[in-house]
Amino acid sequence: MREYDLVIIGGGAAGILCAIEGKKRSIESILIIEKDPDLGGMLSNSDYNIGNEIYITGKEYKEKILKELERYNVDINLNTMVLNIEENNEVVCTSSQRGIEKIKGKNVIIANGGKEKSRNSITAVGDRVSGILTIGMAKKIFAMEDMVPGKNILIVGDATIYMIEQELKKYNINVVGILCEDGNADRVKSLGLKYNIYEGYKLVGIYGDGRVSKVSIERDNHIKEIFCDTLIFSYPMLSDGVVAMRSNIVLNPETTGSKVDENYKTSRDNIYACGNGIYIHNDIYEIEKECKELIENLK
């Protein structure tokens, strides 16, 4: 069994930053485990500002921290899925290259970021059809050469529209409507997206033959039908607490991520958590500060 002073689960911003801070603090052996084929997580497709007052895109930030990471001797396991953390901090993971293996860490940091709500969390009746996406999936399709997610798009929710705002304008996408929360119409308009805004409406039905062709929305018992070929959910991100849950780590019911104390320690000894995996942060510099504090608090 391989052993490390520090095992980091997740190779997004928080995971990379923890590795860098760990090396600055002279932690000798560090391993990052990432499920995707490369590091970066959500930074990889983020061409929008993640710095709040200081403007920097996710792609720019990824390039910056990967360049810094290259200065240090950090082991990286890509295309590797973590299943759970057993007793004695043994991280159980699987990959096509190494199969199922256990890796022991003196300390373990869960930094597996956030996730999007899926259609399964939506209470709408209707048909099982294609053309239903999250913002993240739509972003990946836009990143493909000469590809768009659809021609006539209805967006449900307004929390993360900013992530595809540039692509909607660049490809002149016909957005047939946006369903937003009560009081958020001005927020949607401030993005410069001049589409049909259905404030306070709820999605109640999805219909189509093979691919979505129309949906029904409702407000105050008034139902409207909207024809579209693509449905994109733009709901708030949630913390990814799957690994923590499988590892008998207490979750925070308000965020769905690991519950941590003031030192970012979870309910299990020598297991910590940070980044969007504990709550969704407003900007990248909050995560920078958090990762630095966590590493300083390691035993």
Salt bridges, closest charged atoms under 4 A:
GLU21 OE2 - LYS24 NZ 3.95
ASP47 OD1 - LYS139 NZ 2.52
GLU68 OE2 - LYS24 NZ 3.22
GLU86 OE1 - LYS102 NZ 2.79
GLU90 OE1 - LYS102 NZ 3.88
GLU101 OE2 - ARG2 NH2 3.26
GLU101 OE2 - ARG98 NE 2.85
ASP158 OD1 - ARG187 NH1 3.26
GLU165 OE2 - LYS169 NZ 3.18
GLU167 OE2 - LYS139 NZ 2.70
GLU181 OE1 - LYS202 NZ 3.53
ASP182 OD1 - ARG219 NH1 3.45
ASP220 OD2 - ARG219 NE 3.55
GLU225 OE2 - LYS214 NZ 3.12
ASP269 OD1 - LYS265 NZ 3.35
GLU290 OE1 - HIS281 NE2 2.80
GLU293 OE2 - LYS289 NZ 2.69
GLU296 OE2 - ARG25 NH2 3.08
